[in-house]
């Protein structure tokens, strides 16, 4: 067994339980919160989310175990993670859990939000298509795509300029933004949209802080900013 195969096998053994829990438990919990096993939009989003997470995890297990190891670290486990990011990341995780819980309760179980027109739900569903693409492709394009704001000097981090990174400087955040907007629109949740708006503000603050670090500490990032002008949304920001 070569070194890469052994590393992939070891990583799979560690990540396997999370893989199974995501595949089986998430749809059950999400539909359970909605209180309707025949909720079509709920099934669509639950399976979309499953596919998104499992593809990313499977890719990292098989092709990039070093990235999976980086992403698997606990908040604050990396010595050089920016202190402000530790607090922001914990807040984002809490907001994400609340988002996943509120949407099915709002849209299907209690119907706190008024019914959304079909055309709005279709727009939301369509937004999940590019969301999936940018989330997955950014993971494949950038082996340094950590969940923490830090310079991975131990991995000799370099500026990535190809693939989705030739389009915008933060394609993963673009994918997350499209997901955060698309899902509540498709499901029909005003409260989900409100939480998504808060999440978008948090992402924007994080991008500003992350880019300050990258400009100061990562060689070549200033030149990259001149080449790719937009952070997340082309022609807007």
N, CA and C of each residue as an Amber inpcrd file, in Angstrom:
protein
   711
   0.8510000  -1.1970000   0.0000000   0.0000000   0.0000000   0.0000000
   0.8880000   1.2490000   0.0000000   0.7120000   2.1560000  -0.9930000
   1.5480000   3.3380000  -1.0290000   1.0800000   4.3670000   0.0000000
   1.8950000   5.4220000   0.1470000   1.6450000   6.4280000   1.1830000
   0.3200000   7.1450000   0.9840000  -0.0030000   7.5080000  -0.2730000
  -1.2560000   8.2240000  -0.5560000  -2.4740000   7.3660000  -0.2620000
  -2.3870000   6.0740000  -0.6380000  -3.5050000   5.1730000  -0.3800000
  -3.7310000   4.9950000   1.1130000  -2.6210000   4.8370000   1.8460000
  -2.7140000   4.6910000   3.3000000  -3.3060000   5.9260000   3.9430000
  -2.8910000   7.1090000   3.4420000  -3.4130000   8.3690000   3.9840000
  -4.8980000   8.5050000   3.7200000  -5.3330000   8.1370000   2.5000000
  -6.7500000   8.2140000   2.1560000  -7.5710000   7.2620000   3.0080000
  -7.0290000   6.0450000   3.2380000  -7.7420000   5.0640000   4.0470000
  -7.8810000   5.5460000   5.4830000  -6.7860000   6.1150000   6.0360000
  -6.8200000   6.6350000   7.4060000  -7.8210000   7.7770000   7.5270000
  -7.8250000   8.6610000   6.5270000  -8.7520000   9.7950000   6.5470000
 -10.1810000   9.3230000   6.4420000 -10.4280000   8.3030000   5.6090000
 -11.7790000   7.7680000   5.4720000 -12.2640000   7.1720000   6.7850000
 -11.3900000   6.4730000   7.4970000 -11.7700000   5.8630000   8.7610000
 -12.1870000   6.9220000   9.7750000 -11.5250000   8.0790000   9.7230000
 -11.8550000   9.1670000  10.6390000 -13.1280000   9.8870000  10.2000000
 -13.2860000  10.0760000   8.8840000 -14.4070000  10.8590000   8.3780000
 -15.6380000  10.0140000   8.0800000 -15.4630000   8.6810000   8.0400000
 -16.5640000   7.7970000   7.6760000 -17.8350000   8.0030000   8.4800000
 -17.7470000   8.0780000   9.8250000 -18.9710000   8.2930000  10.6070000
 -19.7140000   9.5760000  10.2270000 -18.9630000  10.6640000  10.0070000
 -19.5940000  11.9190000   9.5910000 -20.2520000  11.7600000   8.2310000
 -19.6110000  11.0050000   7.3470000 -20.1340000  10.7380000   6.0100000
 -21.5040000  10.0590000   6.1080000 -21.5790000   9.0370000   6.9470000
 -22.8240000   8.2690000   7.0990000 -23.9070000   9.0950000   7.7780000
 -23.5220000   9.8330000   8.8310000 -24.4920000  10.6650000   9.5480000
 -25.1110000  11.7000000   8.6180000 -24.2640000  12.3360000   7.8080000
 -24.7700000  13.3410000   6.8690000 -25.7230000  12.7180000   5.8650000
 -25.3470000  11.5730000   5.3320000 -26.1510000  10.9370000   4.2890000
 -27.5160000  10.4950000   4.7920000 -27.5710000  10.0160000   6.0260000
 -28.8050000   9.4050000   6.5280000 -29.5720000  10.3330000   7.4650000
 -28.8600000  10.9330000   8.4120000 -29.5240000  11.6650000   9.4780000
 -30.0600000  13.0150000   9.0270000 -29.2760000  13.7520000   8.2180000
 -29.7080000  15.1120000   7.8610000 -31.0870000  15.1490000   7.2040000
 -31.3470000  14.3380000   6.1580000 -32.6950000  14.3820000   5.5760000
 -33.7900000  14.0230000   6.5720000 -33.5280000  13.0500000   7.4460000
 -34.5280000  12.6480000   8.4240000 -34.8340000  13.7760000   9.4030000
 -33.7870000  14.4550000   9.8660000 -33.9820000  15.5570000  10.8120000
 -34.6830000  16.7250000  10.1320000 -34.2300000  17.0750000   8.9380000
 -34.8040000  18.2200000   8.2310000 -36.2750000  17.9930000   7.9210000
 -36.6030000  16.8200000   7.3790000 -38.0070000  16.5020000   7.0810000
 -38.8020000  16.3350000   8.3630000 -38.1610000  15.8030000   9.4170000
 -38.8380000  15.6560000  10.7000000 -39.2340000  16.9940000  11.2850000
 -38.3510000  17.9820000  11.1770000 -38.6720000  19.3170000  11.6650000
 -39.8220000  19.9180000  10.8650000 -39.8680000  19.6050000   9.5690000
 -40.9710000  20.0910000   8.7350000 -42.2850000  19.4040000   9.0420000
 -42.2130000  18.2090000   9.6160000 -43.4270000  17.4950000  10.0060000
 -44.2150000  16.9190000   8.8580000 -43.5870000  16.7680000   7.7060000
 -44.3040000  16.2440000   6.5400000 -43.3230000  15.4800000   5.6560000
 -43.4170000  14.1700000   5.6730000 -42.4860000  13.3580000   4.8850000
 -42.7400000  13.4700000   3.3920000 -43.8680000  14.0800000   2.9930000
 -44.1820000  14.2620000   1.5760000 -43.8620000  15.6850000   1.0990000
 -43.1080000  16.4150000   1.8760000 -42.7400000  17.7950000   1.5370000
 -41.7030000  17.7690000   0.4140000 -42.1430000  18.0420000  -0.7980000
 -41.2850000  17.9190000  -1.9820000 -40.0920000  18.8600000  -1.9330000
 -40.3320000  20.1350000  -1.6320000 -39.2400000  21.1030000  -1.5900000
 -38.2390000  20.7400000  -0.4980000 -38.7470000  20.2290000   0.6260000
 -37.8630000  19.8150000   1.7040000 -36.9690000  18.6620000   1.2920000
 -37.5410000  17.6770000   0.6120000 -36.7440000  16.5530000   0.1110000
 -35.7040000  17.0340000  -0.8940000 -36.1130000  17.9520000  -1.7600000
 -35.1880000  18.4600000  -2.7780000 -33.9850000  19.1160000  -2.1210000
 -34.2380000  19.9870000  -1.1260000 -33.1100000  20.6650000  -0.4870000
 -32.2760000  19.6960000   0.3370000 -32.9260000  18.7910000   1.0670000
 -32.1810000  17.8380000   1.9020000 -31.2560000  16.9740000   1.0460000
 -31.7530000  16.5040000  -0.0950000 -30.9300000  15.6680000  -0.9720000
 -29.8550000  16.4980000  -1.6740000 -30.1910000  17.7440000  -2.0270000
 -29.1900000  18.6460000  -2.6170000 -28.0510000  18.8690000  -1.6330000
 -28.4030000  19.1390000  -0.3870000 -27.3880000  19.3890000   0.6320000
 -26.5510000  18.1350000   0.8720000 -27.2140000  16.9840000   0.9230000
 -26.4990000  15.7080000   1.0490000 -25.4790000  15.5540000  -0.0690000
 -25.9220000  15.7780000  -1.2950000 -25.0400000  15.6090000  -2.4530000
 -23.8620000  16.5680000  -2.3780000 -24.1230000  17.7960000  -1.9610000
 -23.0720000  18.8050000  -1.8800000 -22.0190000  18.4190000  -0.8440000
 -22.4600000  18.0510000   0.3540000 -21.5300000  17.7110000   1.4270000
 -20.7830000  16.4130000   1.1190000 -21.5110000  15.4040000   0.6450000
 -20.8920000  14.0980000   0.4190000 -19.9120000  14.1270000  -0.7530000
 -20.2150000  14.9150000  -1.7720000 -19.2660000  15.0310000  -2.8850000
 -17.9800000  15.6860000  -2.4040000 -18.1120000  16.7890000  -1.6500000
 -16.9190000  17.4690000  -1.1380000 -16.0980000  16.5420000  -0.2530000
 -16.7920000  15.8340000   0.6500000 -16.0960000  14.9460000   1.5690000
 -15.4390000  13.7910000   0.8220000 -16.1780000  13.2210000  -0.1290000
 -15.6260000  12.1190000  -0.9160000 -14.4240000  12.5500000  -1.7310000
 -14.5060000  13.7450000  -2.3160000 -13.3730000  14.2570000  -3.0910000
 -12.1470000  14.4080000  -2.2110000 -12.3240000  14.9990000  -1.0400000
 -11.1740000  15.2190000  -0.1590000 -10.6010000  13.9070000   0.3690000
 -11.4800000  12.9470000   0.6830000 -11.0010000  11.6450000   1.1470000
 -10.1350000  10.9720000   0.0860000 -10.5760000  11.0160000  -1.1540000
  -9.8940000  10.2920000  -2.2240000  -8.7480000  11.0890000  -2.8550000
  -8.9310000  12.4140000  -2.9670000  -7.9820000  13.2160000  -3.7390000
  -7.1680000  14.2070000  -2.9130000  -7.6950000  14.6520000  -1.7940000
  -7.0010000  15.7080000  -1.0540000  -7.1740000  15.5230000   0.4520000
  -6.6310000  14.4300000   1.0290000  -6.7780000  14.2010000   2.4670000
  -6.1460000  15.2920000   3.3220000  -5.1570000  15.9910000   2.7820000
  -4.5350000  17.0790000   3.5450000  -5.5200000  18.2190000   3.7700000
  -6.3340000  18.5090000   2.7670000  -7.3590000  19.5500000   2.9100000
  -8.4290000  19.1110000   3.8960000  -8.8220000  17.8400000   3.8440000
  -9.8170000  17.3340000   4.7870000  -9.2900000  17.4210000   6.2160000
  -8.0190000  17.1010000   6.3980000  -7.4200000  17.1970000   7.7320000
  -7.4310000  18.6390000   8.2140000  -7.1530000  19.5730000   7.3130000
  -7.1740000  20.9940000   7.6670000  -8.5790000  21.4360000   8.0540000
  -9.5600000  21.0090000   7.2840000 -10.9430000  21.4150000   7.5570000
 -11.5170000  20.7280000   8.7910000 -10.9250000  19.6070000   9.1810000
 -11.4560000  18.8490000  10.3130000 -10.9740000  19.3670000  11.6630000
 -10.0480000  20.3050000  11.6510000  -9.5370000  20.8460000  12.9030000
 -10.6210000  21.6470000  13.6140000 -10.6080000  21.5840000  14.9370000
 -11.5690000  22.3480000  15.7310000 -11.2430000  23.8350000  15.6590000
 -12.2570000  24.6690000  15.8860000 -12.0430000  26.1080000  15.9040000
 -11.0070000  26.4380000  16.9610000  -9.9750000  27.1960000  16.5570000
  -8.9190000  27.5660000  17.4870000  -7.8030000  26.5520000  17.5960000
  -7.9410000  25.4070000  16.9310000  -6.9150000  24.3560000  17.0210000
  -5.6360000  24.7670000  16.2970000  -5.7800000  25.5770000  15.2410000
  -4.6040000  26.0650000  14.5230000  -4.0500000  27.2860000  15.2580000
  -2.7580000  27.2370000  15.5960000  -2.1630000  28.2870000  16.4200000
  -2.2470000  29.6710000  15.7910000  -2.1850000  29.7360000  14.4670000
  -2.1500000  31.0520000  13.8320000  -3.4940000  31.4700000  13.2290000
  -4.5890000  30.8040000  13.6190000  -5.8990000  31.2990000  13.2060000
  -6.1350000  32.6450000  13.8650000  -6.6090000  33.6010000  13.0840000
  -6.8440000  34.9310000  13.6230000  -7.8740000  34.8620000  14.7510000
  -7.5830000  35.5880000  15.8370000  -8.4440000  35.5270000  17.0170000
  -9.8640000  35.9710000  16.7010000  -9.9930000  37.0330000  15.9110000
 -11.3290000  37.5340000  15.5730000 -12.1190000  36.4930000  14.7900000
 -11.3920000  35.6830000  13.9940000 -12.0750000  34.6830000  13.1840000
 -12.6020000  33.5380000  14.0330000 -11.9350000  33.2370000  15.1370000
 -12.4260000  32.1780000  16.0140000 -13.8300000  32.5070000  16.5230000
 -14.0140000  33.7550000  16.9490000 -15.3290000  34.1670000  17.4500000
 -16.3570000  34.2510000  16.3160000 -15.9180000  34.7940000  15.1730000
 -16.8320000  34.9160000  14.0380000 -17.2740000  33.5490000  13.5480000
 -16.3320000  32.6010000  13.4810000 -16.6440000  31.2750000  12.9730000
 -17.6170000  30.5400000  13.8940000 -17.4370000  30.6770000  15.1980000
 -18.3830000  30.0760000  16.1390000 -19.7750000  30.6670000  15.9540000
 -19.8380000  31.9750000  15.7300000 -21.1230000  32.6210000  15.4840000
 -21.7670000  32.1420000  14.1920000 -20.9540000  31.9480000  13.1550000
 -21.4660000  31.4690000  11.8620000 -22.0040000  30.0460000  11.9990000
 -21.2900000  29.1940000  12.7470000 -21.7620000  27.8270000  12.9520000
 -23.1080000  27.8220000  13.6810000 -23.2270000  28.6580000  14.7060000
 -24.4880000  28.7440000  15.4490000 -25.6100000  29.2520000  14.5520000
 -25.2970000  30.2420000  13.7220000 -26.2930000  30.7890000  12.7940000
 -26.7220000  29.7370000  11.7750000 -25.7760000  28.9260000  11.3030000
 -26.0900000  27.8880000  10.3220000 -27.0390000  26.8470000  10.9140000
 -26.7810000  26.4360000  12.1580000 -27.6760000  25.4660000  12.8110000
 -29.0730000  26.0490000  12.9530000 -29.1480000  27.3070000  13.3830000
 -30.4540000  27.9700000  13.5300000 -31.1680000  28.0460000  12.1840000
 -30.4180000  28.3270000  11.1270000 -30.9750000  28.4180000   9.7660000
 -31.5930000  27.0920000   9.3380000 -30.8690000  26.0100000   9.5680000
 -31.3760000  24.6930000   9.1930000 -32.6010000  24.2930000  10.0050000
 -32.6860000  24.7530000  11.2380000 -33.8250000  24.4100000  12.0960000
 -35.0420000  25.2720000  11.7820000 -34.8100000  26.5740000  11.6050000
 -35.9240000  27.5120000  11.4130000 -36.6510000  27.2880000  10.0970000
 -35.9270000  27.0210000   9.0130000 -36.5740000  26.9410000   7.6970000
 -37.6770000  25.8860000   7.6220000 -37.4390000  24.6280000   8.0270000
 -38.5420000  23.6560000   7.9540000 -39.6700000  23.9570000   8.9400000
 -39.3110000  24.5020000  10.1180000 -40.3670000  24.8730000  11.0720000
 -41.2490000  25.9730000  10.4940000 -40.6130000  26.9440000   9.8560000
 -41.3380000  28.0740000   9.2820000 -42.1230000  27.6780000   8.0410000
 -41.4300000  27.0830000   7.0830000 -42.0200000  26.8630000   5.7590000
 -43.0610000  25.7530000   5.7250000 -42.9130000  24.7290000   6.5920000
 -43.7990000  23.5700000   6.4410000 -44.5880000  23.2190000   7.6980000
 -43.9590000  23.2590000   8.8680000 -44.6760000  22.8070000  10.0650000
 -45.6690000  23.8600000  10.5720000 -45.1840000  25.1210000  10.7520000
 -46.0320000  26.1420000  11.3620000 -46.5350000  27.1990000  10.3800000
 -45.9390000  27.2640000   9.1880000 -46.3640000  28.2200000   8.1470000
 -46.3920000  29.6500000   8.6830000 -45.2860000  30.0450000   9.3300000
 -45.1900000  31.4240000   9.8010000 -45.1420000  32.4060000   8.6340000
 -44.5030000  32.0110000   7.5400000 -44.3850000  32.8790000   6.3660000
 -45.5960000  32.7190000   5.4570000 -45.9670000  33.7720000   4.7440000
 -47.0430000  33.6390000   3.7550000 -46.5790000  32.7640000   2.5910000
 -47.4910000  32.1740000   1.8390000 -47.1000000  31.3410000   0.6980000
 -46.2910000  32.1400000  -0.3260000 -45.2150000  31.5580000  -0.8070000
 -44.4000000  32.1900000  -1.8400000 -44.9660000  31.8310000  -3.2170000
 -44.9700000  32.8010000  -4.1710000 -45.3750000  32.4720000  -5.5470000
 -44.4680000  31.4020000  -6.1400000 -45.0180000  30.6100000  -7.0330000
 -44.2590000  29.5190000  -7.6440000 -43.0100000  30.0320000  -8.3440000
 -43.1050000  31.1850000  -9.0200000 -41.9520000  31.6850000  -9.7760000
 -40.7820000  32.0420000  -8.8610000 -41.0780000  32.4930000  -7.6400000
 -40.0130000  32.7830000  -6.6800000 -39.3600000  31.4820000  -6.2210000
 -40.1820000  30.4570000  -5.9800000 -39.6300000  29.1680000  -5.5770000
 -38.7580000  28.5750000  -6.6770000 -39.1400000  28.7710000  -7.9210000
 -38.3500000  28.2640000  -9.0410000 -37.0070000  28.9960000  -9.1190000
 -37.0250000  30.3140000  -8.9150000 -35.7710000  31.0820000  -8.8940000
 -34.8490000  30.5570000  -7.8010000 -35.4290000  30.2890000  -6.6260000
 -34.6350000  29.7500000  -5.5360000 -34.0130000  28.4060000  -5.8830000
 -34.8030000  27.5350000  -6.5060000 -34.2940000  26.2200000  -6.8980000
 -33.1830000  26.3490000  -7.9360000 -33.3550000  27.2560000  -8.8890000
 -32.3400000  27.4550000  -9.9290000 -31.0410000  28.0030000  -9.3370000
 -31.1490000  28.8290000  -8.2940000 -29.9400000  29.3880000  -7.6720000
 -29.0760000  28.3150000  -7.0470000 -29.6830000  27.1860000  -6.6800000
 -28.9090000  26.1050000  -6.0700000 -28.0090000  25.3870000  -7.0690000
 -28.2670000  25.5680000  -8.3560000 -27.4240000  24.9280000  -9.3760000
 -26.0360000  25.5640000  -9.4150000 -25.9280000  26.9010000  -9.6370000
 -24.5850000  27.4920000  -9.5790000 -23.9810000  27.4420000  -8.1730000
 -24.8320000  27.4460000  -7.1470000 -24.3090000  27.3180000  -5.7730000
 -23.5240000  26.0250000  -5.6400000 -24.0990000  24.9340000  -6.1130000
 -23.4340000  23.6260000  -6.0570000 -22.1190000  23.6680000  -6.8240000
 -22.1610000  24.2590000  -8.0030000 -20.9600000  24.3020000  -8.8410000
 -19.8310000  25.0500000  -8.1480000 -20.1040000  26.2490000  -7.6480000
 -19.0340000  27.0570000  -7.0580000 -18.4960000  26.4350000  -5.7680000
 -19.3650000  25.8490000  -4.9600000 -18.9070000  25.2170000  -3.7220000
 -17.9820000  24.0390000  -4.0250000 -18.4060000  23.1920000  -4.9590000
 -17.6030000  22.0010000  -5.2640000 -16.3360000  22.3420000  -6.0400000
 -16.4800000  23.2110000  -7.0340000 -15.3180000  23.5180000  -7.8870000
 -14.2520000  24.2840000  -7.1100000 -14.6740000  25.1680000  -6.1980000
 -13.6870000  25.8850000  -5.3840000 -12.8940000  24.9080000  -4.5310000
 -13.5650000  23.8890000  -4.0060000 -12.8810000  22.8600000  -3.2100000
 -11.8720000  22.0960000  -4.0590000 -12.2310000  21.8220000  -5.2980000
 -11.3340000  21.0980000  -6.1900000 -10.1860000  21.9850000  -6.6950000
 -10.4590000  23.2710000  -6.8500000  -9.4480000  24.1870000  -7.3810000
  -8.3920000  24.5770000  -6.3530000  -8.7830000  24.6000000  -5.0670000
  -7.9110000  25.1930000  -4.0500000  -7.6570000  24.2300000  -2.8960000
  -6.4950000  23.6230000  -2.8780000  -6.1410000  22.6880000  -1.8080000
  -5.9090000  23.3920000  -0.4720000  -5.8480000  24.7260000  -0.4860000
  -5.6450000  25.4930000   0.7480000  -6.9480000  26.1100000   1.2580000
  -8.0860000  25.5760000   0.8130000  -9.3820000  26.1710000   1.1280000
  -9.8170000  25.7920000   2.5430000  -9.1540000  26.3820000   3.5090000
  -9.4300000  26.0960000   4.9130000 -10.7270000  26.7570000   5.3670000
 -11.2960000  26.2400000   6.4460000 -12.4500000  26.8980000   7.0590000
 -12.0000000  27.9590000   8.0580000 -10.6950000  28.0960000   8.2720000
 -10.1580000  29.0840000   9.2060000  -9.3650000  30.1480000   8.4680000
  -9.4220000  31.3780000   8.9690000  -8.6280000  32.4520000   8.3960000
  -7.2280000  32.3560000   9.0010000  -6.3120000  31.8050000   8.2290000
  -4.9260000  31.6600000   8.6590000  -4.0650000  31.3560000   7.4450000
  -2.7690000  31.5910000   7.5650000  -1.8130000  31.2120000   6.5300000
  -1.2770000  29.8250000   6.8560000  -1.4100000  28.9100000   5.9090000
  -0.9700000  27.5320000   6.1260000   0.5010000  27.3980000   5.7190000
   1.3620000  27.9990000   6.5040000   2.7860000  28.0000000   6.1800000
   3.3730000  26.5880000   6.1890000   2.8120000  25.7060000   7.0370000
   3.3180000  24.3330000   7.1010000   3.0140000  23.5590000   5.8240000
   2.0490000  24.0460000   5.0460000   1.7120000  23.4060000   3.7690000
   2.2230000  24.2140000   2.5820000   3.0140000  25.2640000   2.8750000
   3.5750000  26.1250000   1.8230000   2.4570000  26.7120000   0.9550000
   1.5200000  27.3640000   1.6050000   0.3550000  27.9300000   0.9110000
   0.7700000  28.9010000  -0.1880000   0.0850000  28.8090000  -1.3110000
   0.3200000  29.6850000  -2.4590000  -0.9940000  30.2990000  -2.9260000
  -0.9020000  31.3590000  -3.6820000  -2.0860000  31.9970000  -4.2550000
  -2.6210000  31.1190000  -5.3820000  -3.9240000  30.8450000  -5.3640000
  -4.5800000  30.0860000  -6.4340000  -5.2550000  31.0890000  -7.3720000
  -4.9560000  30.9820000  -8.6550000  -5.4620000  31.9740000  -9.6170000
  -6.2480000  31.3540000 -10.7590000  -6.3980000  30.0410000 -10.7800000
  -7.0300000  29.3590000 -11.9040000  -8.4160000  28.8370000 -11.5370000
  -9.1230000  28.3030000 -12.5300000 -10.4530000  27.7460000 -12.2880000
 -11.4200000  28.8260000 -11.8500000 -12.2010000  28.5460000 -10.8360000
 -13.1820000  29.5240000 -10.3440000 -12.4980000  30.7480000  -9.7550000
 -11.2340000  30.6230000  -9.3790000 -10.5090000  31.7580000  -8.8010000
 -10.0710000  32.7650000  -9.8600000 -10.2390000  32.4360000 -11.1180000
 -10.0380000  33.4030000 -12.1850000 -11.3180000  34.2020000 -12.4350000
 -12.4030000  33.8020000 -11.7950000 -13.7180000  34.4460000 -11.9680000
 -13.9680000  35.4600000 -10.8520000 -13.8650000  35.0120000  -9.6200000
 -13.9320000  35.8890000  -8.4410000 -12.8890000  35.4030000  -7.4350000
 -12.5380000  36.2640000  -6.4680000 -11.4810000  35.9020000  -5.5360000
 -11.9610000  34.9340000  -4.4510000 -13.2730000  34.8720000  -4.2430000
 -13.8160000  33.9940000  -3.1960000 -15.0130000  33.1990000  -3.7310000
 -14.7560000  32.2450000  -4.6230000 -15.8610000  31.4910000  -5.2370000
 -16.6390000  30.6300000  -4.2430000 -15.9790000  30.1320000  -3.1780000
 -16.7160000  29.3510000  -2.1890000 -17.7720000  30.2150000  -1.5060000
 -17.4120000  31.4340000  -1.1600000 -18.3750000  32.3330000  -0.5330000
 -19.5100000  32.6790000  -1.4950000 -19.1930000  32.7860000  -2.7770000
 -20.2460000  33.0290000  -3.7640000 -21.2240000  31.8620000  -3.7790000
 -20.6980000  30.6470000  -3.7540000 -21.5630000  29.4750000  -3.7120000
 -22.4180000  29.4460000  -2.4580000 -21.8150000  29.7810000  -1.3160000
 -22.5680000  29.8070000  -0.0570000 -23.6450000  30.8790000  -0.0870000
 -23.3330000  32.0360000  -0.6650000 -24.3180000  33.1080000  -0.7890000
 -25.5140000  32.6650000  -1.6310000 -25.2390000  32.0220000  -2.7560000
 -26.3260000  31.5330000  -3.6190000 -27.1600000  30.4770000  -2.9030000
 -26.5040000  29.6240000  -2.1110000 -27.2370000  28.6320000  -1.3340000
 -28.1130000  29.3010000  -0.2770000 -27.5510000  30.2860000   0.4320000
 -28.2890000  30.9460000   1.5000000 -29.4930000  31.7260000   0.9780000
 -29.3980000  32.2250000  -0.2400000 -30.5390000  32.9280000  -0.8380000
 -31.5070000  31.9400000  -1.4990000 -30.9520000  30.9620000  -2.1960000
 -31.7900000  30.0510000  -2.9680000 -32.6450000  29.1420000  -2.1170000
 -32.0840000  28.5750000  -1.0530000 -32.8230000  27.6030000  -0.2430000
 -34.0840000  28.1840000   0.3970000 -34.0260000  29.3210000   1.1140000
 -35.2560000  29.8510000   1.7090000 -36.2710000  30.3280000   0.6760000
 -35.7890000  30.7890000  -0.4810000 -36.7280000  31.1680000  -1.5340000
 -37.4640000  29.9420000  -2.0530000 -36.7430000  28.8570000  -2.2780000
 -37.3670000  27.6420000  -2.7780000 -38.3120000  27.0270000  -1.7440000
 -37.8950000  27.0440000  -0.4750000 -38.7100000  26.4300000   0.5760000
 -39.8870000  27.3190000   0.9780000 -39.7230000  28.6350000   0.8240000
 -40.7720000  29.5650000   1.2070000 -40.6630000  30.0200000   2.6480000
 -39.4730000  30.4940000   3.0500000 -39.2380000  30.8740000   4.4400000
 -38.6890000  32.2880000   4.5370000 -39.5120000  33.2060000   5.0230000
 -39.0660000  34.5830000   5.2440000 -38.0100000  34.6250000   6.3410000
 -38.2170000  33.8380000   7.4040000 -37.2580000  33.8290000   8.4990000
 -35.9140000  33.2550000   8.0530000 -35.9590000  32.2970000   7.1390000
 -34.7180000  31.7890000   6.5630000 -33.9810000  32.8650000   5.7950000
 -34.7250000  33.6890000   5.0600000 -34.1140000  34.7930000   4.3180000
 -33.4910000  35.8200000   5.2560000 -34.1550000  36.0940000   6.3710000
 -33.6060000  37.0400000   7.3410000 -32.2900000  36.5250000   7.9150000
 -32.2560000  35.2380000   8.2560000 -31.0160000  34.6480000   8.7640000
 -29.9410000  34.6230000   7.6800000 -30.3470000  34.3950000   6.4330000
 -29.3950000  34.4120000   5.3230000 -28.7820000  35.7980000   5.1500000
 -29.5860000  36.8350000   5.3700000 -29.0810000  38.2000000   5.2590000
 -28.0180000  38.4720000   6.3160000 -28.2680000  37.9840000   7.5340000
 -27.2670000  38.1240000   8.5970000 -26.0000000  37.3530000   8.2270000
 -26.1810000  36.1480000   7.6890000 -25.0440000  35.3390000   7.2660000
 -24.2420000  36.0050000   6.1640000 -24.9200000  36.6860000   5.2490000
 -24.2380000  37.3830000   4.1590000 -23.3780000  38.5180000   4.6950000
 -23.9090000  39.2630000   5.6670000 -23.1220000  40.3320000   6.2960000
 -21.8820000  39.7490000   6.9690000 -22.0510000  38.6140000   7.6580000
 -20.9130000  37.9640000   8.3210000 -19.8650000  37.5410000   7.3010000
 -20.3070000  36.9910000   6.1730000 -19.3830000  36.5870000   5.1120000
 -18.6030000  37.7860000   4.5890000 -19.2990000  38.9000000   4.3790000
 -18.6340000  40.0960000   3.8520000 -17.5710000  40.6070000   4.8230000
 -17.8940000  40.6410000   6.1190000 -16.9070000  41.0430000   7.1170000
 -15.7130000  40.0940000   7.1050000 -15.9980000  38.8130000   6.9640000
 -14.9070000  37.8240000   6.9770000 -14.0150000  37.9910000   5.7530000
 -14.6130000  38.2520000   4.6060000 -13.8270000  38.4520000   3.3890000
 -12.8800000  39.6340000   3.5530000 -13.3800000  40.7310000   4.1150000
 -12.5390000  41.9180000   4.3080000 -11.3600000  41.5890000   5.2290000
 -11.6320000  40.9040000   6.3370000 -10.5620000  40.5360000   7.2550000
  -9.5960000  39.5430000   6.6550000 -10.1370000  38.5820000   5.9210000
  -9.2880000  37.5590000   5.2980000  -8.3810000  38.1700000   4.2440000
  -8.9170000  39.0950000   3.4510000  -8.1120000  39.7050000   2.3990000
  -7.0180000  40.6020000   2.9820000  -7.3020000  41.2290000   4.1040000
  -6.2650000  42.0250000   4.7700000  -5.0970000  41.1240000   5.1690000
  -5.4130000  39.9550000   5.7370000  -4.3770000  39.0090000   6.1040000
  -3.6140000  38.5130000   4.8800000  -4.3410000  38.1310000   3.8380000
  -3.6980000  37.5830000   2.6480000  -2.8010000  38.6170000   1.9680000
  -3.2500000  39.8710000   1.9180000  -2.4430000  40.9210000   1.2990000
  -1.1600000  41.1560000   2.0760000  -1.2330000  41.0400000   3.4060000
  -0.0760000  41.3260000   4.2560000   0.8590000  40.1260000   4.3870000
   0.3280000  38.9110000   4.2990000   1.1250000  37.7460000   4.6840000
   1.3520000  36.7100000   3.5790000   0.5960000  36.7940000   2.4730000
   0.7440000  35.7850000   1.4120000   1.3290000  36.4240000   0.1690000
   2.5040000  35.9660000  -0.2070000   3.1940000  36.5330000  -1.3640000
   2.3790000  36.3360000  -2.6490000   2.2240000  37.4140000  -3.4080000
   1.5310000  37.3520000  -4.6870000   0.0580000  37.7080000  -4.6290000
  -0.4880000  37.8830000  -3.4160000  -1.9390000  38.1260000  -3.3340000
  -2.3140000  39.5210000  -3.8410000  -1.4670000  40.5200000  -3.5950000
  -1.7580000  41.8680000  -4.0900000  -1.8150000  41.8850000  -5.6110000
  -0.9100000  41.1710000  -6.2520000  -0.9340000  41.0870000  -7.7220000
  -2.1880000  40.3680000  -8.2060000  -2.5880000  39.3350000  -7.4720000
  -3.8020000  38.5960000  -7.8210000  -5.0300000  39.5020000  -7.7450000
  -5.0870000  40.3680000  -6.7350000  -6.2210000  41.2890000  -6.5860000
  -6.3340000  42.2400000  -7.7820000  -5.2070000  42.5990000  -8.3480000
  -5.2280000  43.4770000  -9.5240000  -5.7330000  42.7370000 -10.7540000
  -5.4750000  41.4470000 -10.7990000  -5.8840000  40.6360000 -11.9490000
  -7.3670000  40.2680000 -11.8690000  -7.8240000  39.8310000 -10.6980000
  -9.2340000  39.4620000 -10.4840000  -9.8280000  40.5140000  -9.5580000
 -10.6460000  41.3950000 -10.1020000 -11.0320000  42.6160000  -9.4040000
 -12.1580000  42.4330000  -8.3910000 -12.9940000  41.4030000  -8.5700000
 -14.1840000  41.2910000  -7.7230000 -14.0140000  40.1950000  -6.6720000
 -14.4270000  40.5430000  -5.4520000 -14.2820000  39.6160000  -4.3400000
 -15.2320000  38.4240000  -4.4720000 -16.5460000  38.7190000  -4.6080000
 -17.5340000  37.6410000  -4.5530000 -18.5680000  37.7070000  -5.6620000
 -19.0810000  38.8970000  -5.9660000 -20.1310000  39.0380000  -6.9710000
 -19.6230000  39.9060000  -8.1110000 -19.4580000  39.3690000  -9.3110000
 -18.9180000  40.1280000 -10.4350000 -19.6860000  41.4230000 -10.6980000
 -18.9340000  42.4960000 -10.9380000 -19.4550000  43.8220000 -11.2640000
 -20.1990000  44.5030000 -10.1100000 -20.2440000  43.8560000  -8.9610000
 -20.9140000  44.4570000  -7.8000000 -19.9480000  44.6170000  -6.6380000
 -19.2640000  43.5280000  -6.2290000 -18.3630000  43.6150000  -5.0660000
 -17.3080000  42.5090000  -5.1100000
